[in-house]
Structures are given as C-alpha cells and as structure tokens.
Amino acid sequence: MIEMNNIEMTKTQKLLAALSYFSILFAPLLFPFCIWIFADKPISKYGKNSLINHITITIYDHTLIHI
C-alpha cells in the first residue's frame, strides 16, 4: 500500500486514481498504463500499482482456468 504523506489530491486526481483500479472492468491493462506514463507523480504511482495488480490477477486467473 502506498503512503501518501502530506499530499493533497484534487478531485480529478482522486478520480483518476480510483479509475485506474476500477479499470479492471473495462480496460485492465491500457488505462493504468496510460495513467502511469502520462499522469503526474502522485497519480502515476496509483497507475503503476493498479497495472501490477491487474497483471497479477490476470496471470492468476489464467493459471486457475488451465488447472
């Protein structure tokens, strides 16, 4: 979990951070990757973490399907 000490986030930044995690429903790899590459520093960390999360879930899901 990321600790964001003393950083104020705007509503837009909070929305982008939340959408990067909820994007597993509509664009699981593309949207977090774009957030990670193009967003400013505090939001890009959320994009990177959600991308890693989505990749992990995808690998885990495909592994369970083939067992």
Secondary structure, 3 states (H helix, E strand, C coil): CCCCCCCCCCHHHHHHHHHHHHHHHCCCCHHHHHHHHHCCHHHHHHHHHHHHHHHHHHHHHHHHHCC
